[in-house]
Each structure stands twice: as C-alpha cells, then as structure tokens.
Amino acid sequence: MELKHRFAFRPIFQLGFALVCLFLGVQHLSAQQRVNPAPPPNSPAQPPDIGVQRTFSGYTIGSGDILDIKVADEDDMSGQYQVDGAGEIRLPLLTTPFHAAGSTTFVLASEISTALKKQEILKNPSVTIFIQRGVSHNITIMGPVSRPGLYPLESQTTTLLDAISMSGGLLPNAGPTATINHAAPSENGAAVSTNESATSIELSDLVSGKNRSLNVGVHPGDVITVSTAPVVYVVGAVIRPGAFAVQDTKRGLTVLQALAMVEGAQPTASMGKAVIVRQSASESAREEIPLDLNAVIRGKTKDPVLEANDILFIPESGFKKGTRRLGEAAVQAASQVTGYGLGLRVAAF
C-alpha cells in the first residue's frame, strides 16, 4: 500500500518540476530581452561607429570658393554663392555684402544670422554653410610622381603621404627627398606659396614607416616638390642594358654594383677596355675614363662610384680602339636605351 502511494505521487512531482523549469526559462529570456532589446521592426540598421569626421566644419573661406548657404524657412536666400575676387558675397534681402574671405564657415554663418535679426527679416534665423567647392584650398605636387598637378584638399588632416597617394605615387626615378614650400595666407584669404618657409622630408624613411613624424600635414597653397634621383647608364656588351635611378645618394652606386644590376657582362665583352663617360655641361668638356673591369673584379683596382648621368660602357671584343670612339659609342648606346624605352630601373643595394 505504501509503495502504491509512492508511485502515485511521482507524476505530480515530475509535473511540478517541469513547471518550475519553464518559469525559470521565461525569467531568463525576459532578462536577456531587457539587456539586449531587439530592434523594432522595419527600423534602419545603425552603422558602426568608425570615427567618421565631417570635413570643412571650420573651413577658412577664400576667393573663388563656392558656398552652399542654407537659411531655414527662407528659400529665397538659400542657395550657392561664389566668393568674388574681393572676397565678398551678396545675399538677397540683405542690404550689405559680407566679407567672406579669411573667415570660417562658422563665423560667416553667425554674421549672416545677426544681419537677419538686425534687419528684422527673421526672428530666430538658423543659418548653415558648407563648402560646395573649395577653389582656394588646393595643393600642388610636382616632380617624378604619376600624376603631377593641382589637387583640392578634401580634409583638414591631409598628410604628405595622402598627397603622394592622390598624385598616383612615386615614379622609379623619384629622389630621396620631398620639399614642401608652405603657403602664407594673403589678404583675400587665398594661400600663396613661399620659399621662406620650407620643409625637407626624407622619403625613404617616410615611405618605409621608420619615422612616422615625417608624415606631416599639408595645407592650402603648399607646393610639394619631389626630387629626381640621379640616373646612371650601363650599356654595351651586358645582359640587360638600362638606366638606373640611384635613390640612395649617400652611398651611391659603384661599378660592380652597376654590373650586377645588368646581370653581368656577355661572353663577348671586352672587360679590360670598359670606359666611364662622365657627362658635363658642355660636350667638349665630357670626361672619358678608361676602366679595367677585370682588375676591379679581382680587387687590384678600387671599385669607383658612379656619378649622376655617368655612362658605363663595356665594348664587344674586337671593338676598334680609341677613347673618343668608345665615348661616342657609349653616348649613342645610352640614348638608345632611353629612346627605346628599355625601362628605368631602381638601383637598390
């Protein structure tokens, strides 16, 4: 009898246990919903906060800039206005022009709002100004870059690397430095470049990331000039003749390094009759230096450093002697390398 009662109560106990588990599960789910509430249906997804910064919030206006001026509840005044050569803009309904050049968008918006109040056009005007086109906020990039020219500054935090990227990057004959001639603002708000304030940047350290402080900011009116690397020519009886940009001007490029760049001499080369043709301002002063490459390779003769525009010429065996003829052949071979577009390569050691 006692055993029968024990089995009779088991279903009731199991049912009660199940109800308790269900209650605890509902409470847990409710707590989760309170902590992480689901978004309402049909609501737009919120973009992640990636620190996007609005540009030109405090932009300094210059002559030629096109301003997008919005005046709340006043369509006759809202529109696009270009700052004239005197640095002024004129708005309908307002009696006097505003001197915009040299002012920021914030200050000009405040001045327009104040004028609307004084002339009793609006009681509580709301004025916002954005730059439709910043004509006066440009930088110039010159030298061996892919697309030299004039570029607008689309951010107040544009850096030298940004500027190089805008121009398509450096060409193989880019030199070791970039010079930034900083601009000084003029009376009408435009920026005028001046050589009195210039910054020289080592490009190798900048591009490699060795010195992040070299990635300086650029400003409206700045002129960035990338230097051109010195070029040497290796021609004649070599495997891959060509022109080579020497980007490490401190170390330079030696004759043996140049020989390695062209993958060595051909079997028919006359190594003992090489010549270095050193260019000069006048052709009559051109220097032609005989060179025994066999002696250099064996270490019996110092490995000379090539200078800018030097031509290392290695003749074929059986080439007629005569320094003048060697020099003429070297110059002709170098011009063919350039003319046939065999490619400017970077001498990196």
N, C-alpha and C positions, 0 to 999 in steps of 0.2 A: 504494500500500500504506500509506504514511504517512497519507494522507488518510482511508482507511478506519478506521484505529485512532483517529483524532481523533474521528470520528463515533460510534464505539463507546463511547468514554468519556463522551460528553455526557449520556446518560440517567443514568449513575451520579452524575455531578456534580449534575444537577438534583435527584435524589432526596436526596442528602446535604444540599443547600441547604434543601430543604423540611423535612427533619428538624431542622435547626438552628433554623429559624424557629419550628417548632412547640414546641421545647424552651424557647426564649426567651419565647414567649407564655404557656406554662404557668407559668414562673417569675414573670412579671409579674402574672398573675392571682392566684397564691398570695400574692405580696407585698401586693396590694391587699386580699385577704381578711384578712391578718394586721393591716393598719392599720385597716380598717373591717369588723370581723366582722359577719356577718348575724345578726339576732336569731333565737333558737331558735324553732322552730315553736310556734304556739299561745300565745306569750308576750304578755302585755298590752302595748299601746303605752304608752311612757313619756310623760307630759305634759311640755310645755316648761316650763322654769324661768322663771316670770313673777314671782317675788318675792312670792308669796302669804304673808301673815303671819297666824299664828294670833292671834286676839284674846283678851283676858281672861286671858292667861298669868299676869299678876301682878295681877289684878283685886283692888281693895280692897273687901272684903265689907261690906255694910250691912244694917241691919234690914229684913226683908221679902224679901230675896233668897232665891231657891230654888237650892240647891246640888245638883249631881249628884256624889255621892261613890262612888268605886269602890275596894273593898278586894279585892285579888287573893285568890282561893280562900276568900272569906268572903261568900257570898251573903246571909247574914242581916243583914250590916251595910251592904252596898251598896244604894244607893237614892237617892231625892231627899228632901232635908230643907230646910225653910224656917227661916230665922233669925228668932227671935221678937223681940218688942218690946224685950227686954232685951239683944238682940244675941247670944243663945246658941243652940246646937243640942245635942240629945241623941241619942247613938247607942246602939243596943242592944249589950249585953255590956260596955259601958264604964260605970264607976260614977259618974263625974262629968261634968257638961256641959262644953262647950267655948265659950269666949267668942270668937265668930267675927267680930263687927262690928269694923271697923277693922283687921282682919288681912288679909293677902293669901292667895290660894288656895295658894301655895307654903308659907307659914308654917303655915297650918292643917293642911295635909296632913302636914307634918313633926310637928306636935304630936300628931295622931291616931296616926301611926306610932310615936312614942315611947311613948304610953299603951298601945298594944297590946303593946309589948315589956315594959313595966314590969308589966303585969297578966298577963303570960305567956299571952296569948291566941294570939299568933303570934310565931315566932322572927324572921323576916325579912319583916315586912309591907311590902307595896307599895300605897301609897295615892295616888290621883289625884283631883283635884277640878276640876270645870268648873262654870261658871255656867249653870244651866238657864234662869233668868230673872232679869235684873238689875233688880229693882224700885227699888232706891235710886239707880241710875245713869241719871238722866233729866235732860233739859234742857227748858226752857220757851221757846217762841217766841211773841211777841206783836206786835201791830201789823198793818199792811197787808201780810200775806202770804196766799197762797191758803188754807192750812190751819193757822191758829194753834192751838197746843195743846202738849201734853206729849209728848216723844219720847224713846225709850230710846237710850242711847249704845251702839252696837254695835261700836265701835272705840275704842282708846285714843288714836288720832290723828285724831279728828274735828275738822274745822275749821269756821270760821264759814260759809264757802261751802257745806260739806256740810250744815250745819244749815239754811241757807236753802233748799237743794235739797230736803231732807226735808219742808219745810213747803210745797212746791209752787211756790216762787219768789215774787218781789216783785210786788205789785199796782201798777197805774199811779199810784196816789196815795201810793206809798212815798216817804218823805222822804229827805234826803241822808245821814242818819246811822243807825247801829245802835249801841245801848248794851248792853254785856254786864255785868251785875251778877254778879260772881264769887261762888261759894259757899265757905263755910268749913265744914270737917267738924265735926260735933258728937260728943259722947262715944259715941253708939251707932253711929257710922260713917256716919250719913246726912249728906247735904250740905244746908246751909241757906244760901239766898241772902242776900247783904248788900249794902247800898248803899255801904258803906265802901270797897269795892274794885270800881271800875267802869272799863270801858274803852270809849271812844267811837271808832267807826270810820267813816271817810268812805266811804259805799257806792259813790259814783261811781268813785273810784279803785280800790276793791276789785273791783267787777264788770268794769271795763274792763281790769283787769290791769296798770294803771300802776304799782302798788306792791304787790308780792307779799307784802311783810312784813305787810300789813294782814290777810292771811288767817290770823288767829291761831287757836290751838287752843281748843276749848271743853271744859269739864269737868263732871262730875256736879254737878247743882244750879244750874248757871248759868241765868240768865234773860236772854234776848236780846229787846230791845225795839226794833223798827224804828220810826223816827219817821214821822209823817204829813206829807206835803208840803202846803204852803198851797194852797188852791184859789181860783181866780177864775172869775167867770161872765161870759160875753159873750152878750147876748141882745138881742132886738128885731128890727129890720129888717136882719138879716145873713143870709148864705147858709147857714152851718151853725152855728147857736147851740149852745152847750155849756158844760161846766165843764172847767177845765184845771188840772192839777196842776203847780205850779211847782217843779221839782226843783232848779233852780239858784237857791237862795235868796240867794246873794251878789249875783248880777246882777239877779235879779227879772225881771218881765215888764212891758214898757211897753205903753201903749195901742195904739200902732201895731203892735207885735208881736202883741198880742191880736187886733187886727183882721185881721192876716194869718192867724192860726190859724183864724178862721171864714170864710176865703176871701173877705173883703171884705163891703161893705155891699150891700144890694139897691138897685135903681134908685130905689125909692120912699122910701129912707131920708132922714131929715132930719138931715144931718150936723152942722149948726150947733147942734142942740138936744140933743146927747147929754148923758148925766149919769153920774157915778160915784157909786154908792151905797156908802158905807163903813159896814160893819156895826159895831155896838157891843154892849156887854153889855146895855144897855137900849135898847128900841126908841125911846124918846123922845130918846135921845142919838144916834140914827142921823144920820150926816152925808151930805148930798146935794150933790155938787159939779158945777155946770154945766160943760160942756166943748164948745168949738167944734172939732170934728174937722177941718173944712176948714182952720182956722188951724194946727192941729198938722201936718197933711199938708204944708202949704206952708212949714213951718218958722218961722212967725211966733210960734208958742207952743211952749214946751218940752213935749216928749213925756213925760207923767207916768208914774211907775212905780206899778203897781197893787199894793195890799197884800193880805194874806190875807183871803179872803171878800169882796173887792170885787166889785161888780156893775157892769159896763159896759153901759149900756142905750142903744141907738140907736133912737129912735122913728120911726114912719112919718110921712111928710109929712101935715100936717093934724091931727096929734095935738094935742089941747087943751093949751094952755099951763098952767103951774103946776108948780112944782118938787115940791110934795107929791104931785101926781098922777103925775108922772114916777117918783118914788121908789117909790110903791106899785105902779105897773105893772112896774118893774124887779124888785122883790122877787117879785111874782107870776110873772113870766116865768122867773126863776131857779128857783123852786120847781117849776115845770112841767118845766124841763129835768131836774131831779133826779128828779121823780116819774115821768116818762115814760121814764126810763132811756135818754136820748139818748146816754149814754156819757161817762165821764170820760176825757179825752184828756190826753196829756202835752205840756206846753208846752216844746219843746226848741228853743233858739236858740243 
